[in-house]
Amino acid sequence: MSLGLLVGLVGSTSAEPVKARFDTYFYQAPRYTARVLDEVQTQASLDVISCEEQWCRVRYGGTEGYVRDLVVHGPQIDISHKDKQNLSNCFKADQPGGNAWQVERFCH
């Protein structure tokens, strides 16, 4: 990703619409212990306001809140050219679920 594009994502005040890459929770603050405002379904429209660290501030359903960076940008995978042919469209990520963390498999 170019530095100009990265700066645009991090420092932008205008919303950039994207589709959620998988189902997730929509949080009031950028942490898993924050109040859950809603659940975001795969392909739901999110207006990205900014991204920092592992969280993106988004507008969803008229409300501003936070989702994990993976929901907006997908997994950050750096693989060599020869390994690309063996890469599936799925990845695993820790997600809060119920009263404990769980590893979930996401495919896009």
Secondary structure, DSSP 4 states (H G I P E B T S, - for coil): --HHHHHHHHH--S-EEEE-SS-EEEESSSSTTSPEEEEEPTT-EEEEEEEETTEEEEEETTEEEEEEHHHHH-------HHHHTT--SEEEEEEEETTEEEEEEEE-
